[in-house]
Amino acid sequence: MSSNFPPKWTVLKIWCAHLAQPHNKFCIVIDAKKGWFFFINSDPPAFRKAKNLAVEIGNFEAHFLSHTSYIDTTTFEELSEVSVNSAIKDPDRNMGLLIKSVQKKIKDMVSSHHVLPPEPREIVLDDN
């Protein structure tokens, strides 16, 4: 992967060919080197437990959003090296860092449950 990894909490617009309907997704970096991201979704998660553990993010909290969106904190995506590198190399796909208050909402939600595997959970909760 690229040696210029964006820091945790950076949002990249990444082409996700593996989805049922392939499209660009706003992806929050957990660890770009490992290809670990949270997705920002237009709709809350379908399952009750995940819906209860999702973080709502308003369009006023992220300049690139046009409507209220949701971050499922119960799962992370492992994206391909090719798609991540492509997004990293294109400055127009870097939406910048999430604001601190949204970072805190995600960390608070992840700390309230133990659904994520230990390593990504630790990375999300780490203050670095």
Backbone as ProteinMPNN parsed JSONL, in Angstrom:
{"seq_chain_A": "MSSNFPPKWTVLKIWCAHLAQPHNKFCIVIDAKKGWFFFINSDPPAFRKAKNLAVEIGNFEAHFLSHTSYIDTTTFEELSEVSVNSAIKDPDRNMGLLIKSVQKKIKDMVSSHHVLPPEPREIVLDDN", "coords_chain_A": {"N_chain_A": [[0.838, -1.189, 0.0], [0.24, 2.355, -0.189], [2.787, 4.612, 0.963], [2.083, 6.923, 2.133], [0.041, 7.113, 4.25], [-3.17, 8.17, 5.236], [-4.144, 9.756, 8.315], [-5.853, 8.221, 11.15], [-9.354, 8.777, 11.371], [-9.584, 10.292, 9.101], [-11.595, 10.974, 6.266], [-12.184, 9.22, 3.4], [-13.177, 9.082, 0.011], [-14.061, 6.245, -1.445], [-13.997, 3.909, -4.088], [-16.067, 1.186, -4.103], [-16.149, -1.73, -5.248], [-16.971, -4.209, -4.455], [-19.496, -4.15, -3.354], [-23.053, -4.884, -3.454], [-24.367, -3.125, -5.153], [-22.105, -1.553, -6.765], [-20.351, 1.379, -5.812], [-19.14, 4.721, -4.98], [-18.056, 5.238, -1.684], [-18.202, 7.029, 1.394], [-15.626, 6.693, 3.563], [-14.342, 6.09, 6.738], [-11.185, 6.333, 8.065], [-9.83, 3.81, 9.981], [-7.515, 2.274, 10.222], [-5.494, 2.836, 7.758], [-3.33, 1.548, 6.615], [-3.795, -1.14, 7.145], [-6.095, -1.35, 5.781], [-8.55, -0.857, 7.009], [-11.733, 0.38, 7.695], [-14.554, 2.422, 8.692], [-17.788, 2.594, 7.327], [-19.691, 5.34, 6.092], [-23.05, 5.648, 6.007], [-26.128, 6.189, 4.231], [-28.48, 5.336, 5.345], [-29.694, 4.069, 8.508], [-28.289, 1.119, 10.124], [-29.718, -2.094, 9.312], [-30.289, -4.113, 11.172], [-31.499, -4.505, 14.496], [-29.745, -4.426, 16.816], [-27.338, -3.377, 15.727], [-28.371, -0.995, 14.734], [-29.033, 0.324, 17.101], [-26.486, 0.819, 18.019], [-25.332, 2.52, 16.271], [-23.849, 5.558, 15.051], [-25.173, 8.697, 14.61], [-24.704, 11.154, 12.162], [-24.823, 14.462, 11.368], [-25.435, 16.594, 8.477], [-24.389, 19.061, 9.004], [-22.206, 18.475, 10.492], [-20.291, 17.442, 8.891], [-18.839, 18.567, 6.084], [-19.022, 17.378, 3.574], [-21.291, 15.884, 3.442], [-24.709, 15.655, 2.436], [-26.973, 15.122, 3.786], [-28.432, 13.718, 6.794], [-26.55, 11.061, 8.112], [-25.222, 7.731, 8.853], [-23.09, 5.852, 11.003], [-22.08, 2.688, 11.32], [-21.03, 1.204, 14.099], [-20.516, -1.376, 14.75], [-19.272, -2.939, 12.96], [-16.488, -3.198, 10.733], [-14.955, -2.329, 7.641], [-12.865, -4.159, 5.465], [-10.936, -3.044, 3.108], [-9.743, -3.272, -0.28], [-6.29, -3.154, -1.262], [-5.803, -1.924, -3.713], [-8.108, -0.266, -4.163], [-7.965, 1.418, -1.937], [-5.418, 2.623, -2.239], [-5.857, 3.985, -4.637], [-7.728, 5.911, -3.858], [-6.199, 7.296, -1.946], [-4.218, 8.441, -3.515], [-5.568, 10.35, -4.971], [-6.246, 13.588, -4.461], [-8.781, 14.79, -4.484], [-10.441, 12.924, -3.406], [-10.041, 12.893, -0.745], [-11.621, 13.818, 2.035], [-10.947, 15.06, 4.331], [-10.364, 15.376, 7.919], [-12.616, 13.986, 10.327], [-14.601, 16.004, 12.466], [-13.744, 16.738, 15.897], [-15.863, 16.302, 17.732], [-17.478, 14.396, 16.453], [-15.667, 12.311, 16.207], [-15.421, 11.746, 18.916], [-18.051, 10.881, 19.514], [-18.107, 8.482, 18.084], [-16.015, 7.055, 19.331], [-17.019, 6.941, 21.96], [-19.317, 5.381, 21.549], [-18.199, 2.975, 20.576], [-16.706, 2.273, 22.811], [-18.736, 1.576, 24.494], [-19.599, -0.913, 23.833], [-18.663, -4.314, 23.008], [-18.472, -5.369, 20.451], [-16.916, -5.105, 18.14], [-13.919, -6.7, 16.895], [-11.008, -7.272, 19.023], [-8.486, -5.951, 18.167], [-9.107, -3.89, 16.079], [-10.936, -2.478, 17.664], [-9.33, -1.511, 19.771], [-7.663, 0.208, 18.305], [-9.5, 2.135, 17.385], [-10.274, 3.245, 19.842], [-7.895, 4.246, 20.829], [-6.097, 7.156, 21.684], [-4.303, 8.279, 19.96]], "CA_chain_A": [[0.0, 0.0, 0.0], [0.926, 3.63, -0.231], [3.522, 4.959, 2.177], [1.495, 8.15, 2.648], [-1.26, 6.744, 4.806], [-3.864, 9.231, 5.964], [-4.343, 9.412, 9.723], [-7.166, 7.794, 11.648], [-10.441, 9.756, 11.339], [-9.693, 10.905, 7.781], [-12.654, 10.394, 5.443], [-11.828, 9.062, 1.993], [-14.231, 8.611, -0.892], [-13.444, 5.064, -2.031], [-14.815, 3.072, -4.959], [-16.267, -0.122, -3.475], [-16.663, -2.623, -6.289], [-17.484, -5.439, -3.84], [-20.867, -3.981, -2.884], [-24.091, -5.397, -4.352], [-24.432, -2.056, -6.151], [-20.818, -0.853, -6.615], [-20.384, 2.838, -5.838], [-18.222, 5.404, -4.085], [-18.515, 5.329, -0.29], [-17.395, 7.795, 2.33], [-15.032, 5.705, 4.455], [-13.559, 6.676, 7.83], [-9.981, 5.553, 8.33], [-9.46, 3.249, 11.284], [-6.094, 2.028, 9.968], [-5.401, 2.761, 6.296], [-2.296, 0.564, 6.255], [-4.446, -2.457, 7.191], [-7.301, -1.298, 4.945], [-9.706, -0.906, 7.905], [-12.553, 1.588, 7.62], [-15.986, 2.445, 8.958], [-18.563, 3.213, 6.255], [-20.747, 6.308, 6.381], [-24.196, 5.184, 5.231], [-27.29, 7.074, 4.172], [-29.537, 4.782, 6.187], [-29.201, 3.348, 9.685], [-28.185, -0.331, 9.903], [-31.009, -2.786, 9.27], [-30.522, -4.956, 12.338], [-31.8, -3.711, 15.691], [-28.568, -4.204, 17.65], [-26.447, -2.452, 15.024], [-29.062, 0.297, 14.661], [-28.899, 0.939, 18.421], [-25.079, 1.142, 18.261], [-24.869, 3.382, 15.18], [-23.672, 6.976, 15.354], [-25.789, 9.583, 13.639], [-23.864, 12.309, 11.839], [-25.599, 15.428, 10.593], [-24.694, 17.248, 7.401], [-23.696, 20.208, 9.582], [-21.005, 17.969, 11.153], [-19.353, 17.006, 7.854], [-19.117, 19.415, 4.926], [-19.215, 16.579, 2.363], [-22.593, 15.21, 3.506], [-25.858, 16.481, 2.078], [-28.098, 14.703, 4.621], [-28.064, 12.939, 7.971], [-26.016, 9.751, 7.759], [-25.025, 6.834, 9.992], [-21.858, 5.068, 11.066], [-22.29, 1.43, 12.039], [-19.823, 0.968, 14.903], [-20.421, -2.797, 15.088], [-18.53, -3.638, 11.915], [-15.575, -2.384, 9.948], [-14.72, -2.87, 6.304], [-11.493, -4.387, 5.028], [-10.962, -2.68, 1.699], [-8.588, -3.74, -1.045], [-5.131, -2.279, -1.411], [-5.968, -1.156, -4.951], [-9.104, 0.79, -3.997], [-7.467, 2.372, -0.935], [-4.332, 3.398, -2.859], [-6.448, 4.869, -5.638], [-8.319, 7.038, -3.122], [-5.125, 8.057, -1.3], [-3.467, 9.177, -4.547], [-6.412, 11.392, -5.555], [-6.586, 14.553, -3.403], [-10.214, 15.106, -4.505], [-11.147, 11.877, -2.672], [-9.763, 13.089, 0.672], [-12.603, 14.771, 2.555], [-10.396, 15.653, 5.547], [-10.613, 14.718, 9.198], [-13.882, 14.213, 11.034], [-14.443, 16.923, 13.592], [-13.499, 16.068, 17.186], [-17.102, 15.866, 18.389], [-17.919, 13.158, 15.803], [-14.7, 11.304, 16.648], [-15.784, 11.386, 20.296], [-19.284, 10.083, 19.477], [-17.745, 7.136, 17.62], [-15.238, 6.41, 20.4], [-17.925, 6.664, 23.077], [-20.18, 4.26, 21.187], [-17.374, 1.758, 20.52], [-16.325, 1.9, 24.183], [-19.926, 1.082, 25.194], [-19.877, -2.292, 23.437], [-17.497, -5.146, 22.663], [-18.862, -6.083, 19.245], [-15.755, -5.132, 17.248], [-12.79, -7.518, 17.356], [-10.13, -6.509, 19.912], [-7.483, -5.052, 17.568], [-9.691, -2.645, 15.575], [-11.541, -1.738, 18.778], [-8.25, -0.796, 20.448], [-7.216, 1.301, 17.442], [-10.529, 3.183, 17.43], [-10.285, 3.879, 21.166], [-6.593, 4.848, 21.098], [-6.135, 8.612, 21.508], [-3.32, 8.723, 18.956]], "C_chain_A": [[0.879, 1.248, 0.0], [1.661, 3.896, 1.074], [2.97, 6.232, 2.818], [0.097, 7.88, 3.19], [-1.896, 7.93, 5.505], [-4.097, 8.794, 7.405], [-5.756, 8.913, 10.014], [-8.09, 9.008, 11.668], [-10.507, 10.545, 10.036], [-10.833, 10.214, 7.038], [-12.176, 10.405, 3.995], [-13.049, 8.605, 1.221], [-13.614, 7.479, -1.716], [-14.451, 4.302, -2.888], [-14.879, 1.679, -4.35], [-16.96, -1.049, -4.465], [-17.3, -3.877, -5.71], [-18.933, -5.339, -3.361], [-21.861, -4.517, -3.913], [-24.348, -4.405, -5.491], [-23.155, -1.235, -5.993], [-20.989, 0.656, -6.733], [-19.322, 3.403, -4.913], [-18.86, 5.504, -2.703], [-17.613, 6.296, 0.456], [-16.936, 6.807, 3.401], [-14.145, 6.401, 5.476], [-12.38, 5.767, 8.113], [-9.946, 5.105, 9.79], [-7.953, 3.007, 11.238], [-5.946, 1.808, 8.466], [-4.38, 1.715, 5.855], [-2.892, -0.844, 6.209], [-5.687, -2.506, 6.307], [-8.582, -1.326, 5.749], [-10.422, 0.438, 7.942], [-13.935, 1.339, 8.199], [-16.629, 3.08, 7.725], [-19.48, 4.276, 6.845], [-21.892, 5.947, 5.442], [-25.346, 6.179, 5.287], [-28.412, 6.624, 5.097], [-28.937, 4.121, 7.418], [-29.099, 1.853, 9.368], [-29.551, -0.997, 10.025], [-31.313, -3.563, 10.552], [-30.6, -4.125, 13.611], [-30.564, -3.411, 16.539], [-27.621, -3.197, 17.006], [-27.064, -1.06, 14.941], [-28.912, 1.046, 15.987], [-27.469, 1.394, 18.72], [-24.476, 1.985, 17.14], [-24.75, 4.824, 15.674], [-24.307, 7.784, 14.227], [-24.879, 10.783, 13.419], [-24.665, 13.232, 10.926], [-24.758, 16.079, 9.505], [-23.966, 18.496, 7.896], [-22.397, 19.789, 10.283], [-19.942, 17.492, 10.158], [-19.713, 17.709, 6.552], [-19.454, 18.633, 3.657], [-20.56, 15.853, 2.342], [-23.716, 16.169, 3.143], [-27.084, 16.154, 2.934], [-27.567, 13.95, 5.845], [-27.646, 11.545, 7.53], [-25.687, 8.98, 9.024], [-23.72, 6.058, 9.861], [-22.147, 3.851, 11.931], [-20.998, 1.114, 12.785], [-19.644, -0.503, 15.273], [-19.62, -3.582, 14.061], [-17.592, -2.665, 11.22], [-15.344, -3.092, 8.625], [-13.23, -3.05, 6.084], [-11.479, -4.179, 3.523], [-9.656, -3.057, 1.01], [-7.501, -2.677, -1.145], [-5.289, -1.374, -2.63], [-6.946, 0.001, -4.747], [-8.637, 1.844, -2.986], [-6.373, 3.245, -1.543], [-4.858, 4.394, -3.875], [-7.036, 6.105, -4.957], [-7.244, 7.915, -2.488], [-4.4, 8.939, -2.313], [-4.251, 10.344, -5.14], [-6.835, 12.378, -4.47], [-8.067, 14.924, -3.357], [-11.042, 14.068, -3.74], [-10.889, 11.962, -1.161], [-10.671, 14.201, 1.18], [-12.113, 15.468, 3.826], [-10.763, 14.846, 6.778], [-12.026, 14.988, 9.691], [-13.629, 15.173, 12.181], [-14.372, 16.134, 14.904], [-14.778, 15.558, 17.84], [-17.636, 14.574, 17.762], [-16.966, 12.021, 16.169], [-15.079, 10.807, 18.04], [-17.05, 10.537, 20.329], [-18.984, 8.643, 19.057], [-16.995, 6.397, 18.722], [-16.13, 6.045, 21.585], [-18.807, 5.459, 22.78], [-19.378, 2.959, 21.168], [-16.977, 1.32, 21.93], [-17.503, 1.322, 24.962], [-20.265, -0.368, 24.847], [-18.574, -3.021, 23.102], [-17.796, -5.982, 21.419], [-17.696, -6.172, 18.258], [-14.699, -6.098, 17.78], [-11.805, -6.657, 18.145], [-9.175, -5.529, 19.223], [-8.096, -3.793, 16.957], [-10.355, -1.811, 16.669], [-10.498, -0.911, 19.501], [-7.759, 0.402, 19.613], [-8.222, 2.447, 17.468], [-10.442, 3.947, 18.752], [-8.975, 4.572, 21.537], [-6.654, 6.35, 20.803], [-5.121, 9.13, 20.494], [-3.895, 8.7, 17.564]], "O_chain_A": [[2.096, 1.178, 0.168], [1.229, 3.471, 2.145], [3.356, 6.577, 3.935], [-0.898, 8.362, 2.65], [-1.238, 8.621, 6.283], [-4.232, 7.603, 7.684], [-6.7, 9.141, 9.257], [-7.658, 10.126, 11.948], [-11.393, 11.385, 9.874], [-11.015, 9.004, 7.167], [-11.817, 11.446, 3.443], [-13.859, 7.829, 1.727], [-12.76, 7.714, -2.571], [-15.592, 4.077, -2.485], [-13.842, 1.062, -4.108], [-18.187, -1.138, -4.51], [-18.083, -4.543, -6.388], [-19.531, -6.352, -3.0], [-21.549, -4.596, -5.102], [-24.525, -4.799, -6.643], [-23.115, -0.316, -5.176], [-21.675, 1.151, -7.627], [-18.684, 2.669, -4.158], [-20.044, 5.812, -2.569], [-16.414, 6.377, 0.19], [-17.754, 6.168, 4.062], [-13.293, 7.211, 5.113], [-12.55, 4.576, 8.371], [-10.023, 5.922, 10.708], [-7.211, 3.473, 12.103], [-6.237, 0.724, 7.961], [-4.561, 1.069, 4.823], [-2.54, -1.645, 5.343], [-6.266, -3.573, 6.104], [-9.612, -1.77, 5.242], [-9.817, 1.483, 8.183], [-14.431, 0.213, 8.203], [-16.067, 4.008, 7.144], [-19.983, 4.128, 7.959], [-21.722, 5.942, 4.222], [-25.51, 6.911, 6.262], [-29.199, 7.442, 5.574], [-27.796, 3.66, 7.38], [-29.753, 1.372, 8.442], [-30.426, -0.522, 10.749], [-32.469, -3.656, 10.964], [-29.856, -3.16, 13.781], [-30.354, -2.267, 16.941], [-27.155, -2.268, 17.667], [-26.359, -0.058, 15.063], [-28.69, 2.257, 15.998], [-27.259, 2.254, 19.576], [-23.258, 2.146, 17.065], [-25.456, 5.246, 16.59], [-24.014, 7.577, 13.049], [-24.349, 11.357, 14.371], [-25.12, 12.83, 9.855], [-23.531, 16.116, 9.591], [-23.012, 18.941, 7.258], [-21.578, 20.64, 10.63], [-18.819, 17.175, 10.552], [-20.779, 17.466, 5.985], [-20.104, 19.167, 2.759], [-20.927, 15.267, 1.323], [-23.68, 17.348, 3.497], [-28.113, 16.822, 2.828], [-26.39, 13.596, 5.906], [-28.296, 10.924, 6.688], [-25.845, 9.491, 10.133], [-23.308, 5.666, 8.769], [-22.425, 3.972, 13.124], [-19.985, 0.79, 12.165], [-18.729, -0.848, 16.021], [-19.322, -4.758, 14.268], [-17.866, -1.468, 11.131], [-15.521, -4.305, 8.514], [-12.428, -2.199, 6.469], [-11.946, -5.025, 2.76], [-8.604, -3.148, 1.644], [-7.767, -1.475, -1.117], [-4.946, -0.192, -2.579], [-6.643, 1.133, -5.122], [-8.892, 3.034, -3.17], [-6.393, 4.466, -1.385], [-4.364, 5.518, -3.965], [-6.854, 7.224, -5.438], [-7.362, 9.14, -2.49], [-4.013, 10.064, -1.995], [-3.66, 11.237, -5.748], [-7.687, 12.054, -3.643], [-8.565, 15.331, -2.308], [-12.216, 14.304, -3.457], [-11.457, 11.188, -0.39], [-10.52, 15.365, 0.811], [-12.783, 16.364, 4.341], [-11.382, 13.785, 6.693], [-12.567, 16.077, 9.498], [-12.561, 15.153, 12.794], [-14.875, 15.014, 15.001], [-14.774, 14.484, 18.441], [-18.192, 13.737, 18.473], [-17.404, 10.896, 16.413], [-15.062, 9.606, 18.309], [-17.123, 9.572, 21.09], [-19.544, 7.699, 19.614], [-17.303, 5.241, 19.016], [-16.003, 4.957, 22.146], [-19.024, 4.613, 23.648], [-19.838, 1.945, 21.692], [-16.917, 0.124, 22.212], [-17.305, 0.653, 25.975], [-21.118, -0.981, 25.491], [-17.523, -2.401, 22.936], [-17.423, -7.153, 21.341], [-17.509, -7.203, 17.613], [-14.596, -6.293, 18.991], [-11.766, -5.441, 17.96], [-9.065, -4.382, 19.658], [-7.642, -2.698, 17.287], [-10.339, -0.582, 16.61], [-10.736, 0.255, 19.815], [-7.477, 1.471, 20.154], [-7.83, 3.61, 17.565], [-10.53, 5.175, 18.764], [-8.944, 5.392, 22.454], [-7.205, 6.76, 19.781], [-5.1, 10.327, 20.208], [-3.204, 9.043, 16.605]]}, "name": "protein", "num_of_chains": 1, "seq": "MSSNFPPKWTVLKIWCAHLAQPHNKFCIVIDAKKGWFFFINSDPPAFRKAKNLAVEIGNFEAHFLSHTSYIDTTTFEELSEVSVNSAIKDPDRNMGLLIKSVQKKIKDMVSSHHVLPPEPREIVLDDN"}
